[in-house]
Amino acid sequence: MLDKLTGVEDRFLEVEKLLSDPIIVQDREAYQKYSREHADLSKIVSIFKKYKQTATELNDSKDLLKDKDPAIIDMAREEVALLTIRKEKLENDLKNLLLPKDPNDDKNVIIEIRAGTGGEEAGLFASDLFRMYTRYAESKNWKVEVMTHHPTGVGGLKEIIAMIHGKGAYSSFKYESGIHRVQRVPETEAQGRIHTSAVTVAVLPEAEDVELHIDPSEIKVDVFRATGPGGQSVNTTDSAVRITHLPTGIVVTCQDEKSQLKNKNKGMKVLRARILDSMIREQDEKRSKERKSQIGDGDRSGRIRTYNFPQGRVTDHRIGLTLYKLENIMQGEINEIIGELATFYQTQALQNAKSTEVRGS
């Protein structure tokens, strides 16, 4: 690890020189690229300097343990204990920073929410989940753009697809993929019985044109007249768009806009994200048969969370986390859940890295 950190430190100094190069300064794209790299490396270098200083102080304190003066030895023991804890913490921080970063973490994210089992109640909860995510995004000053949605007649949603624009959006939402189960008494339930319904959530990083080229000849575009409940969102022109990617069979429909062009542009964004997501999962499966996808334990069809309204409880089954603050969570206060999930998977990645080191040694 020390060799790797020394290499990082050398690269940091190299990037610093590049940022003062007049040629780089005049090249906006190159300057932004090196500025981002400099910012990322500076975090590691800063902690590495503290680590080296702590290691030096620890060695000095250990030398004092050989002193003949009992008072100095006692003082040295205390210093050694404190410095050992500090060094171990800094070492763990450095290992976390050296873990390979998910290249999609800083991207915008597309969230697809669909009502599952449970009829109208599932549709209502799909709407609740979308509101929860929207409020969380707003707390981060991120923009939410609805790509397409299909409402139910009672205020719920059969399906909604939305893009959340904001740096780091994908890193926050990427563990939300899976089945979200709700247990509550529906408004239509006369006898007060608790019903269990389910909603599926898929989270996809936005795929940019530069990283995923789609051959126009592999695309089939159909246009049709939009429809909606109660006469809402019904166009008098064929503005709704259905896009089919022939090689993969992926189909996207978009009808929210009155403009056929706008619907097509939104549909292409969703299509690119789904194709990229499919490519990522294929790569993951090739790397490890045990890891089926980039979300959680890899099983996107698995139940990941239960929202129990009678008990005011939310449980994330992947990490065994239970919080009795359902009302706040449904208002978008999901930072605690996201933080716990990130810590869990980061720790898991560290353990995997250590296992790889042991096998390689």
LUMSE-403421 format. One record per residue (C-alpha): residue in three letters; x, y, z. Coordinates in nm, 3 decimals, always signed. Layout:
<rs>
{rest = ala; c1 = X; c2 = Y; c3 = Z}
...
</rs>
This chain:
<rs>
{rest = met; c1 = +0.000; c2 = +0.000; c3 = +0.000}
{rest = leu; c1 = +0.286; c2 = +0.239; c3 = +0.083}
{rest = asp; c1 = +0.433; c2 = +0.194; c3 = -0.265}
{rest = lys; c1 = +0.095; c2 = +0.276; c3 = -0.417}
{rest = leu; c1 = +0.059; c2 = +0.585; c3 = -0.196}
{rest = thr; c1 = +0.406; c2 = +0.705; c3 = -0.290}
{rest = gly; c1 = +0.302; c2 = +0.673; c3 = -0.654}
{rest = val; c1 = -0.013; c2 = +0.875; c3 = -0.582}
{rest = glu; c1 = +0.196; c2 = +1.146; c3 = -0.416}
{rest = asp; c1 = +0.427; c2 = +1.161; c3 = -0.718}
{rest = arg; c1 = +0.130; c2 = +1.187; c3 = -0.953}
{rest = phe; c1 = -0.018; c2 = +1.468; c3 = -0.738}
{rest = leu; c1 = +0.301; c2 = +1.672; c3 = -0.777}
{rest = glu; c1 = +0.303; c2 = +1.599; c3 = -1.151}
{rest = val; c1 = -0.058; c2 = +1.719; c3 = -1.189}
{rest = glu; c1 = +0.022; c2 = +2.034; c3 = -0.990}
{rest = lys; c1 = +0.293; c2 = +2.118; c3 = -1.245}
{rest = leu; c1 = +0.056; c2 = +2.050; c3 = -1.533}
{rest = leu; c1 = -0.201; c2 = +2.291; c3 = -1.387}
{rest = ser; c1 = +0.056; c2 = +2.570; c3 = -1.396}
{rest = asp; c1 = +0.153; c2 = +2.492; c3 = -1.757}
{rest = pro; c1 = +0.030; c2 = +2.780; c3 = -1.983}
{rest = ile; c1 = -0.063; c2 = +2.533; c3 = -2.259}
{rest = ile; c1 = -0.287; c2 = +2.336; c3 = -2.021}
{rest = val; c1 = -0.437; c2 = +2.654; c3 = -1.874}
{rest = gln; c1 = -0.548; c2 = +2.764; c3 = -2.221}
{rest = asp; c1 = -0.701; c2 = +2.422; c3 = -2.295}
{rest = arg; c1 = -1.028; c2 = +2.439; c3 = -2.100}
{rest = glu; c1 = -1.112; c2 = +2.070; c3 = -2.132}
{rest = ala; c1 = -0.763; c2 = +1.954; c3 = -2.027}
{rest = tyr; c1 = -0.751; c2 = +2.204; c3 = -1.739}
{rest = gln; c1 = -1.087; c2 = +2.083; c3 = -1.603}
{rest = lys; c1 = -0.973; c2 = +1.722; c3 = -1.634}
{rest = tyr; c1 = -0.650; c2 = +1.782; c3 = -1.438}
{rest = ser; c1 = -0.833; c2 = +2.000; c3 = -1.183}
{rest = arg; c1 = -1.070; c2 = +1.713; c3 = -1.104}
{rest = glu; c1 = -0.779; c2 = +1.470; c3 = -1.076}
{rest = his; c1 = -0.592; c2 = +1.716; c3 = -0.852}
{rest = ala; c1 = -0.895; c2 = +1.747; c3 = -0.620}
{rest = asp; c1 = -0.930; c2 = +1.367; c3 = -0.593}
{rest = leu; c1 = -0.558; c2 = +1.310; c3 = -0.531}
{rest = ser; c1 = -0.530; c2 = +1.593; c3 = -0.277}
{rest = lys; c1 = -0.762; c2 = +1.407; c3 = -0.035}
{rest = ile; c1 = -0.537; c2 = +1.101; c3 = -0.044}
{rest = val; c1 = -0.211; c2 = +1.299; c3 = -0.024}
{rest = ser; c1 = -0.336; c2 = +1.504; c3 = +0.272}
{rest = ile; c1 = -0.419; c2 = +1.193; c3 = +0.476}
{rest = phe; c1 = -0.097; c2 = +1.020; c3 = +0.364}
{rest = lys; c1 = +0.107; c2 = +1.311; c3 = +0.505}
{rest = lys; c1 = -0.076; c2 = +1.277; c3 = +0.838}
{rest = tyr; c1 = -0.016; c2 = +0.901; c3 = +0.827}
{rest = lys; c1 = +0.361; c2 = +0.943; c3 = +0.773}
{rest = gln; c1 = +0.384; c2 = +1.204; c3 = +1.048}
{rest = thr; c1 = +0.191; c2 = +0.979; c3 = +1.287}
{rest = ala; c1 = +0.413; c2 = +0.682; c3 = +1.200}
{rest = thr; c1 = +0.726; c2 = +0.889; c3 = +1.276}
{rest = glu; c1 = +0.583; c2 = +1.008; c3 = +1.609}
{rest = leu; c1 = +0.488; c2 = +0.650; c3 = +1.696}
{rest = asn; c1 = +0.842; c2 = +0.524; c3 = +1.632}
{rest = asp; c1 = +0.983; c2 = +0.808; c3 = +1.844}
{rest = ser; c1 = +0.747; c2 = +0.722; c3 = +2.129}
{rest = lys; c1 = +0.841; c2 = +0.353; c3 = +2.108}
{rest = asp; c1 = +1.209; c2 = +0.454; c3 = +2.145}
{rest = leu; c1 = +1.120; c2 = +0.636; c3 = +2.467}
{rest = leu; c1 = +0.995; c2 = +0.305; c3 = +2.612}
{rest = lys; c1 = +1.362; c2 = +0.211; c3 = +2.645}
{rest = asp; c1 = +1.428; c2 = +0.509; c3 = +2.875}
{rest = lys; c1 = +1.535; c2 = +0.440; c3 = +3.234}
{rest = asp; c1 = +1.301; c2 = +0.702; c3 = +3.382}
{rest = pro; c1 = +0.968; c2 = +0.534; c3 = +3.486}
{rest = ala; c1 = +0.776; c2 = +0.862; c3 = +3.440}
{rest = ile; c1 = +0.897; c2 = +0.895; c3 = +3.081}
{rest = ile; c1 = +0.811; c2 = +0.528; c3 = +3.014}
{rest = asp; c1 = +0.455; c2 = +0.580; c3 = +3.146}
{rest = met; c1 = +0.412; c2 = +0.890; c3 = +2.931}
{rest = ala; c1 = +0.551; c2 = +0.702; c3 = +2.630}
{rest = arg; c1 = +0.307; c2 = +0.414; c3 = +2.682}
{rest = glu; c1 = +0.013; c2 = +0.656; c3 = +2.669}
{rest = glu; c1 = +0.151; c2 = +0.818; c3 = +2.355}
{rest = val; c1 = +0.208; c2 = +0.480; c3 = +2.187}
{rest = ala; c1 = -0.152; c2 = +0.373; c3 = +2.262}
{rest = leu; c1 = -0.300; c2 = +0.695; c3 = +2.123}
{rest = leu; c1 = -0.074; c2 = +0.709; c3 = +1.819}
{rest = thr; c1 = -0.139; c2 = +0.340; c3 = +1.736}
{rest = ile; c1 = -0.515; c2 = +0.405; c3 = +1.726}
{rest = arg; c1 = -0.463; c2 = +0.717; c3 = +1.515}
{rest = lys; c1 = -0.234; c2 = +0.534; c3 = +1.274}
{rest = glu; c1 = -0.481; c2 = +0.246; c3 = +1.229}
{rest = lys; c1 = -0.765; c2 = +0.492; c3 = +1.159}
{rest = leu; c1 = -0.558; c2 = +0.681; c3 = +0.901}
{rest = glu; c1 = -0.458; c2 = +0.350; c3 = +0.743}
{rest = asn; c1 = -0.823; c2 = +0.247; c3 = +0.708}
{rest = asp; c1 = -0.909; c2 = +0.589; c3 = +0.564}
{rest = leu; c1 = -0.633; c2 = +0.548; c3 = +0.305}
{rest = lys; c1 = -0.749; c2 = +0.197; c3 = +0.212}
{rest = asn; c1 = -1.101; c2 = +0.333; c3 = +0.156}
{rest = leu; c1 = -0.969; c2 = +0.614; c3 = -0.064}
{rest = leu; c1 = -0.758; c2 = +0.370; c3 = -0.267}
{rest = leu; c1 = -1.055; c2 = +0.145; c3 = -0.345}
{rest = pro; c1 = -1.148; c2 = +0.160; c3 = -0.715}
{rest = lys; c1 = -1.410; c2 = +0.430; c3 = -0.759}
{rest = asp; c1 = -1.732; c2 = +0.349; c3 = -0.939}
{rest = pro; c1 = -1.696; c2 = +0.549; c3 = -1.264}
{rest = asn; c1 = -2.070; c2 = +0.615; c3 = -1.261}
{rest = asp; c1 = -2.087; c2 = +0.769; c3 = -0.912}
{rest = asp; c1 = -2.084; c2 = +1.134; c3 = -1.022}
{rest = lys; c1 = -2.341; c2 = +1.087; c3 = -1.298}
{rest = asn; c1 = -2.704; c2 = +1.186; c3 = -1.324}
{rest = val; c1 = -2.937; c2 = +0.897; c3 = -1.251}
{rest = ile; c1 = -3.252; c2 = +0.755; c3 = -1.407}
{rest = ile; c1 = -3.499; c2 = +0.601; c3 = -1.164}
{rest = glu; c1 = -3.774; c2 = +0.369; c3 = -1.284}
{rest = ile; c1 = -4.054; c2 = +0.297; c3 = -1.034}
{rest = arg; c1 = -4.325; c2 = +0.043; c3 = -1.117}
{rest = ala; c1 = -4.623; c2 = -0.084; c3 = -0.921}
{rest = gly; c1 = -4.595; c2 = -0.457; c3 = -0.852}
{rest = thr; c1 = -4.827; c2 = -0.689; c3 = -0.663}
{rest = gly; c1 = -5.106; c2 = -0.524; c3 = -0.470}
{rest = gly; c1 = -5.327; c2 = -0.354; c3 = -0.728}
{rest = glu; c1 = -5.426; c2 = +0.007; c3 = -0.660}
{rest = glu; c1 = -5.240; c2 = +0.007; c3 = -0.326}
{rest = ala; c1 = -4.914; c2 = -0.074; c3 = -0.507}
{rest = gly; c1 = -4.977; c2 = +0.216; c3 = -0.743}
{rest = leu; c1 = -5.033; c2 = +0.452; c3 = -0.450}
{rest = phe; c1 = -4.711; c2 = +0.339; c3 = -0.285}
{rest = ala; c1 = -4.523; c2 = +0.386; c3 = -0.613}
{rest = ser; c1 = -4.640; c2 = +0.746; c3 = -0.599}
{rest = asp; c1 = -4.527; c2 = +0.772; c3 = -0.235}
{rest = leu; c1 = -4.181; c2 = +0.640; c3 = -0.320}
{rest = phe; c1 = -4.144; c2 = +0.886; c3 = -0.606}
{rest = arg; c1 = -4.239; c2 = +1.170; c3 = -0.371}
{rest = met; c1 = -3.983; c2 = +1.043; c3 = -0.118}
{rest = tyr; c1 = -3.705; c2 = +1.040; c3 = -0.377}
{rest = thr; c1 = -3.810; c2 = +1.379; c3 = -0.514}
{rest = arg; c1 = -3.793; c2 = +1.542; c3 = -0.171}
{rest = tyr; c1 = -3.455; c2 = +1.385; c3 = -0.102}
{rest = ala; c1 = -3.327; c2 = +1.516; c3 = -0.437}
{rest = glu; c1 = -3.463; c2 = +1.863; c3 = -0.362}
{rest = ser; c1 = -3.277; c2 = +1.862; c3 = -0.028}
{rest = lys; c1 = -2.958; c2 = +1.815; c3 = -0.232}
{rest = asn; c1 = -3.057; c2 = +2.092; c3 = -0.477}
{rest = trp; c1 = -3.080; c2 = +1.835; c3 = -0.757}
{rest = lys; c1 = -3.327; c2 = +1.874; c3 = -1.043}
{rest = val; c1 = -3.591; c2 = +1.606; c3 = -1.102}
{rest = glu; c1 = -3.710; c2 = +1.564; c3 = -1.462}
{rest = val; c1 = -4.001; c2 = +1.328; c3 = -1.532}
{rest = met; c1 = -3.930; c2 = +1.134; c3 = -1.851}
{rest = thr; c1 = -4.257; c2 = +0.942; c3 = -1.869}
{rest = his; c1 = -4.532; c2 = +0.835; c3 = -1.632}
{rest = his; c1 = -4.853; c2 = +0.633; c3 = -1.634}
{rest = pro; c1 = -5.094; c2 = +0.732; c3 = -1.355}
{rest = thr; c1 = -5.376; c2 = +0.524; c3 = -1.211}
{rest = gly; c1 = -5.727; c2 = +0.652; c3 = -1.163}
{rest = val; c1 = -5.694; c2 = +0.693; c3 = -0.784}
{rest = gly; c1 = -5.383; c2 = +0.909; c3 = -0.771}
{rest = gly; c1 = -5.125; c2 = +0.633; c3 = -0.791}
{rest = leu; c1 = -4.869; c2 = +0.541; c3 = -1.054}
{rest = lys; c1 = -4.844; c2 = +0.229; c3 = -1.265}
{rest = glu; c1 = -4.500; c2 = +0.347; c3 = -1.371}
{rest = ile; c1 = -4.284; c2 = +0.657; c3 = -1.359}
{rest = ile; c1 = -3.939; c2 = +0.715; c3 = -1.506}
{rest = ala; c1 = -3.748; c2 = +1.023; c3 = -1.397}
{rest = met; c1 = -3.397; c2 = +1.160; c3 = -1.435}
{rest = ile; c1 = -3.229; c2 = +1.327; c3 = -1.138}
{rest = his; c1 = -2.969; c2 = +1.581; c3 = -1.244}
{rest = gly; c1 = -2.691; c2 = +1.640; c3 = -0.992}
{rest = lys; c1 = -2.329; c2 = +1.551; c3 = -0.927}
{rest = gly; c1 = -2.318; c2 = +1.234; c3 = -0.720}
{rest = ala; c1 = -2.683; c2 = +1.147; c3 = -0.779}
{rest = tyr; c1 = -2.602; c2 = +0.792; c3 = -0.890}
{rest = ser; c1 = -2.376; c2 = +0.729; c3 = -0.588}
{rest = ser; c1 = -2.667; c2 = +0.818; c3 = -0.357}
{rest = phe; c1 = -2.940; c2 = +0.623; c3 = -0.536}
{rest = lys; c1 = -2.752; c2 = +0.318; c3 = -0.667}
{rest = tyr; c1 = -2.849; c2 = +0.093; c3 = -0.374}
{rest = glu; c1 = -3.224; c2 = +0.158; c3 = -0.418}
{rest = ser; c1 = -3.272; c2 = -0.102; c3 = -0.693}
{rest = gly; c1 = -3.493; c2 = -0.393; c3 = -0.596}
{rest = ile; c1 = -3.835; c2 = -0.467; c3 = -0.446}
{rest = his; c1 = -3.974; c2 = -0.223; c3 = -0.190}
{rest = arg; c1 = -4.250; c2 = -0.384; c3 = +0.017}
{rest = val; c1 = -4.518; c2 = -0.187; c3 = +0.200}
{rest = gln; c1 = -4.744; c2 = -0.308; c3 = +0.482}
{rest = arg; c1 = -5.035; c2 = -0.081; c3 = +0.568}
{rest = val; c1 = -5.413; c2 = -0.054; c3 = +0.578}
{rest = pro; c1 = -5.538; c2 = +0.074; c3 = +0.240}
{rest = glu; c1 = -5.789; c2 = +0.360; c3 = +0.240}
{rest = thr; c1 = -6.036; c2 = +0.129; c3 = +0.064}
{rest = glu; c1 = -6.009; c2 = -0.138; c3 = +0.337}
{rest = ala; c1 = -6.328; c2 = -0.119; c3 = +0.543}
{rest = gln; c1 = -6.228; c2 = -0.381; c3 = +0.804}
{rest = gly; c1 = -5.889; c2 = -0.232; c3 = +0.883}
{rest = arg; c1 = -5.685; c2 = -0.527; c3 = +0.760}
{rest = ile; c1 = -5.319; c2 = -0.477; c3 = +0.680}
{rest = his; c1 = -5.229; c2 = -0.542; c3 = +0.315}
{rest = thr; c1 = -4.886; c2 = -0.616; c3 = +0.174}
{rest = ser; c1 = -4.797; c2 = -0.466; c3 = -0.162}
{rest = ala; c1 = -4.476; c2 = -0.430; c3 = -0.361}
{rest = val; c1 = -4.310; c2 = -0.176; c3 = -0.589}
{rest = thr; c1 = -4.002; c2 = -0.234; c3 = -0.801}
{rest = val; c1 = -3.729; c2 = +0.026; c3 = -0.838}
{rest = ala; c1 = -3.452; c2 = +0.024; c3 = -1.100}
{rest = val; c1 = -3.165; c2 = +0.274; c3 = -1.083}
{rest = leu; c1 = -2.956; c2 = +0.342; c3 = -1.394}
{rest = pro; c1 = -2.664; c2 = +0.581; c3 = -1.448}
{rest = glu; c1 = -2.717; c2 = +0.825; c3 = -1.733}
{rest = ala; c1 = -2.533; c2 = +0.712; c3 = -2.046}
{rest = glu; c1 = -2.375; c2 = +0.997; c3 = -2.238}
{rest = asp; c1 = -2.342; c2 = +0.999; c3 = -2.615}
{rest = val; c1 = -1.963; c2 = +0.989; c3 = -2.600}
{rest = glu; c1 = -1.952; c2 = +0.663; c3 = -2.406}
{rest = leu; c1 = -2.232; c2 = +0.476; c3 = -2.581}
{rest = his; c1 = -2.292; c2 = +0.513; c3 = -2.953}
{rest = ile; c1 = -2.619; c2 = +0.373; c3 = -3.084}
{rest = asp; c1 = -2.632; c2 = +0.297; c3 = -3.453}
{rest = pro; c1 = -2.945; c2 = +0.467; c3 = -3.597}
{rest = ser; c1 = -3.001; c2 = +0.164; c3 = -3.821}
{rest = glu; c1 = -3.050; c2 = -0.049; c3 = -3.507}
{rest = ile; c1 = -3.334; c2 = +0.171; c3 = -3.384}
{rest = lys; c1 = -3.703; c2 = +0.136; c3 = -3.472}
{rest = val; c1 = -3.920; c2 = +0.438; c3 = -3.387}
{rest = asp; c1 = -4.300; c2 = +0.417; c3 = -3.382}
{rest = val; c1 = -4.528; c2 = +0.713; c3 = -3.316}
{rest = phe; c1 = -4.880; c2 = +0.698; c3 = -3.179}
{rest = arg; c1 = -5.139; c2 = +0.912; c3 = -3.006}
{rest = ala; c1 = -5.087; c2 = +0.959; c3 = -2.633}
{rest = thr; c1 = -5.353; c2 = +0.841; c3 = -2.393}
{rest = gly; c1 = -5.436; c2 = +0.917; c3 = -2.033}
{rest = pro; c1 = -5.707; c2 = +0.862; c3 = -1.770}
{rest = gly; c1 = -6.008; c2 = +1.090; c3 = -1.780}
{rest = gly; c1 = -5.900; c2 = +1.259; c3 = -2.099}
{rest = gln; c1 = -5.585; c2 = +1.398; c3 = -1.937}
{rest = ser; c1 = -5.262; c2 = +1.413; c3 = -2.138}
{rest = val; c1 = -5.445; c2 = +1.306; c3 = -2.452}
{rest = asn; c1 = -5.295; c2 = +1.462; c3 = -2.762}
{rest = thr; c1 = -5.472; c2 = +1.527; c3 = -3.088}
{rest = thr; c1 = -5.152; c2 = +1.447; c3 = -3.280}
{rest = asp; c1 = -4.929; c2 = +1.144; c3 = -3.295}
{rest = ser; c1 = -4.667; c2 = +1.277; c3 = -3.050}
{rest = ala; c1 = -4.610; c2 = +0.968; c3 = -2.834}
{rest = val; c1 = -4.297; c2 = +0.771; c3 = -2.923}
{rest = arg; c1 = -4.201; c2 = +0.406; c3 = -2.888}
{rest = ile; c1 = -3.832; c2 = +0.328; c3 = -2.945}
{rest = thr; c1 = -3.707; c2 = -0.028; c3 = -2.992}
{rest = his; c1 = -3.339; c2 = -0.121; c3 = -2.983}
{rest = leu; c1 = -3.335; c2 = -0.414; c3 = -3.224}
{rest = pro; c1 = -3.013; c2 = -0.591; c3 = -3.107}
{rest = thr; c1 = -3.125; c2 = -0.611; c3 = -2.742}
{rest = gly; c1 = -3.502; c2 = -0.591; c3 = -2.775}
{rest = ile; c1 = -3.514; c2 = -0.307; c3 = -2.521}
{rest = val; c1 = -3.831; c2 = -0.096; c3 = -2.567}
{rest = val; c1 = -3.891; c2 = +0.255; c3 = -2.433}
{rest = thr; c1 = -4.209; c2 = +0.460; c3 = -2.465}
{rest = cys; c1 = -4.247; c2 = +0.830; c3 = -2.390}
{rest = gln; c1 = -4.563; c2 = +1.037; c3 = -2.420}
{rest = asp; c1 = -4.542; c2 = +1.311; c3 = -2.156}
{rest = glu; c1 = -4.447; c2 = +1.590; c3 = -2.394}
{rest = lys; c1 = -4.673; c2 = +1.734; c3 = -2.665}
{rest = ser; c1 = -4.375; c2 = +1.745; c3 = -2.899}
{rest = gln; c1 = -4.278; c2 = +1.425; c3 = -3.078}
{rest = leu; c1 = -3.914; c2 = +1.542; c3 = -3.087}
{rest = lys; c1 = -3.903; c2 = +1.605; c3 = -2.711}
{rest = asn; c1 = -4.055; c2 = +1.264; c3 = -2.644}
{rest = lys; c1 = -3.797; c2 = +1.102; c3 = -2.870}
{rest = asn; c1 = -3.508; c2 = +1.284; c3 = -2.699}
{rest = lys; c1 = -3.630; c2 = +1.178; c3 = -2.355}
{rest = gly; c1 = -3.687; c2 = +0.824; c3 = -2.477}
{rest = met; c1 = -3.332; c2 = +0.804; c3 = -2.616}
{rest = lys; c1 = -3.190; c2 = +0.908; c3 = -2.278}
{rest = val; c1 = -3.376; c2 = +0.624; c3 = -2.108}
{rest = leu; c1 = -3.278; c2 = +0.379; c3 = -2.383}
{rest = arg; c1 = -2.908; c2 = +0.467; c3 = -2.355}
{rest = ala; c1 = -2.921; c2 = +0.424; c3 = -1.977}
{rest = arg; c1 = -3.086; c2 = +0.082; c3 = -2.006}
{rest = ile; c1 = -2.836; c2 = -0.038; c3 = -2.267}
{rest = leu; c1 = -2.542; c2 = +0.084; c3 = -2.057}
{rest = asp; c1 = -2.689; c2 = -0.082; c3 = -1.749}
{rest = ser; c1 = -2.727; c2 = -0.408; c3 = -1.942}
{rest = met; c1 = -2.363; c2 = -0.386; c3 = -2.055}
{rest = ile; c1 = -2.244; c2 = -0.321; c3 = -1.697}
{rest = arg; c1 = -2.434; c2 = -0.623; c3 = -1.565}
{rest = glu; c1 = -2.292; c2 = -0.845; c3 = -1.839}
{rest = gln; c1 = -1.940; c2 = -0.732; c3 = -1.749}
{rest = asp; c1 = -2.007; c2 = -0.797; c3 = -1.380}
{rest = glu; c1 = -2.128; c2 = -1.150; c3 = -1.453}
{rest = lys; c1 = -1.814; c2 = -1.223; c3 = -1.653}
{rest = arg; c1 = -1.591; c2 = -1.097; c3 = -1.371}
{rest = ser; c1 = -1.766; c2 = -1.300; c3 = -1.103}
{rest = lys; c1 = -2.042; c2 = -1.560; c3 = -1.118}
{rest = glu; c1 = -2.120; c2 = -1.488; c3 = -0.754}
{rest = arg; c1 = -2.189; c2 = -1.120; c3 = -0.824}
{rest = lys; c1 = -2.493; c2 = -1.088; c3 = -1.049}
{rest = ser; c1 = -2.517; c2 = -0.709; c3 = -1.066}
{rest = gln; c1 = -2.388; c2 = -0.383; c3 = -0.929}
{rest = ile; c1 = -2.674; c2 = -0.340; c3 = -0.683}
{rest = gly; c1 = -2.663; c2 = -0.499; c3 = -0.337}
{rest = asp; c1 = -2.601; c2 = -0.871; c3 = -0.347}
{rest = gly; c1 = -2.679; c2 = -0.858; c3 = -0.719}
{rest = asp; c1 = -3.035; c2 = -0.990; c3 = -0.716}
{rest = arg; c1 = -3.249; c2 = -0.710; c3 = -0.853}
{rest = ser; c1 = -3.562; c2 = -0.917; c3 = -0.805}
{rest = gly; c1 = -3.492; c2 = -0.950; c3 = -0.432}
{rest = arg; c1 = -3.687; c2 = -0.773; c3 = -0.157}
{rest = ile; c1 = -3.457; c2 = -0.505; c3 = -0.023}
{rest = arg; c1 = -3.676; c2 = -0.300; c3 = +0.212}
{rest = thr; c1 = -4.004; c2 = -0.313; c3 = +0.403}
{rest = tyr; c1 = -4.208; c2 = -0.007; c3 = +0.504}
{rest = asn; c1 = -4.439; c2 = -0.106; c3 = +0.790}
{rest = phe; c1 = -4.688; c2 = +0.177; c3 = +0.851}
{rest = pro; c1 = -4.875; c2 = +0.036; c3 = +1.157}
{rest = gln; c1 = -4.544; c2 = +0.013; c3 = +1.347}
{rest = gly; c1 = -4.386; c2 = +0.323; c3 = +1.190}
{rest = arg; c1 = -4.091; c2 = +0.104; c3 = +1.094}
{rest = val; c1 = -3.858; c2 = +0.078; c3 = +0.794}
{rest = thr; c1 = -3.628; c2 = -0.224; c3 = +0.760}
{rest = asp; c1 = -3.351; c2 = -0.267; c3 = +0.504}
{rest = his; c1 = -3.308; c2 = -0.644; c3 = +0.480}
{rest = arg; c1 = -2.962; c2 = -0.636; c3 = +0.316}
{rest = ile; c1 = -2.790; c2 = -0.483; c3 = +0.617}
{rest = gly; c1 = -3.040; c2 = -0.561; c3 = +0.894}
{rest = leu; c1 = -3.110; c2 = -0.192; c3 = +0.957}
{rest = thr; c1 = -3.440; c2 = -0.102; c3 = +1.126}
{rest = leu; c1 = -3.546; c2 = +0.259; c3 = +1.187}
{rest = tyr; c1 = -3.862; c2 = +0.370; c3 = +1.367}
{rest = lys; c1 = -3.897; c2 = +0.698; c3 = +1.179}
{rest = leu; c1 = -4.115; c2 = +0.600; c3 = +0.884}
{rest = glu; c1 = -4.292; c2 = +0.936; c3 = +0.861}
{rest = asn; c1 = -3.963; c2 = +1.127; c3 = +0.828}
{rest = ile; c1 = -3.825; c2 = +0.877; c3 = +0.577}
{rest = met; c1 = -4.132; c2 = +0.908; c3 = +0.356}
{rest = gln; c1 = -4.070; c2 = +1.285; c3 = +0.359}
{rest = gly; c1 = -3.733; c2 = +1.225; c3 = +0.194}
{rest = glu; c1 = -3.509; c2 = +1.198; c3 = +0.500}
{rest = ile; c1 = -3.319; c2 = +0.892; c3 = +0.375}
{rest = asn; c1 = -2.962; c2 = +1.012; c3 = +0.439}
{rest = glu; c1 = -2.916; c2 = +0.768; c3 = +0.728}
{rest = ile; c1 = -3.020; c2 = +0.467; c3 = +0.517}
{rest = ile; c1 = -2.799; c2 = +0.573; c3 = +0.225}
{rest = gly; c1 = -2.503; c2 = +0.631; c3 = +0.459}
{rest = glu; c1 = -2.539; c2 = +0.291; c3 = +0.628}
{rest = leu; c1 = -2.563; c2 = +0.114; c3 = +0.292}
{rest = ala; c1 = -2.255; c2 = +0.295; c3 = +0.157}
{rest = thr; c1 = -2.056; c2 = +0.205; c3 = +0.470}
{rest = phe; c1 = -2.164; c2 = -0.160; c3 = +0.449}
{rest = tyr; c1 = -2.064; c2 = -0.205; c3 = +0.086}
{rest = gln; c1 = -1.744; c2 = -0.007; c3 = +0.132}
{rest = thr; c1 = -1.646; c2 = -0.237; c3 = +0.421}
{rest = gln; c1 = -1.735; c2 = -0.538; c3 = +0.207}
{rest = ala; c1 = -1.513; c2 = -0.407; c3 = -0.073}
{rest = leu; c1 = -1.225; c2 = -0.359; c3 = +0.174}
{rest = gln; c1 = -1.263; c2 = -0.717; c3 = +0.299}
{rest = asn; c1 = -1.262; c2 = -0.846; c3 = -0.059}
{rest = ala; c1 = -0.948; c2 = -0.641; c3 = -0.130}
{rest = lys; c1 = -0.777; c2 = -0.787; c3 = +0.178}
{rest = ser; c1 = -0.874; c2 = -1.140; c3 = +0.073}
{rest = thr; c1 = -0.725; c2 = -1.076; c3 = -0.271}
{rest = glu; c1 = -0.403; c2 = -0.950; c3 = -0.111}
{rest = val; c1 = -0.379; c2 = -1.262; c3 = +0.109}
{rest = arg; c1 = -0.432; c2 = -1.495; c3 = -0.185}
{rest = gly; c1 = -0.177; c2 = -1.303; c3 = -0.390}
{rest = ser; c1 = +0.092; c2 = -1.310; c3 = -0.122}
</rs>
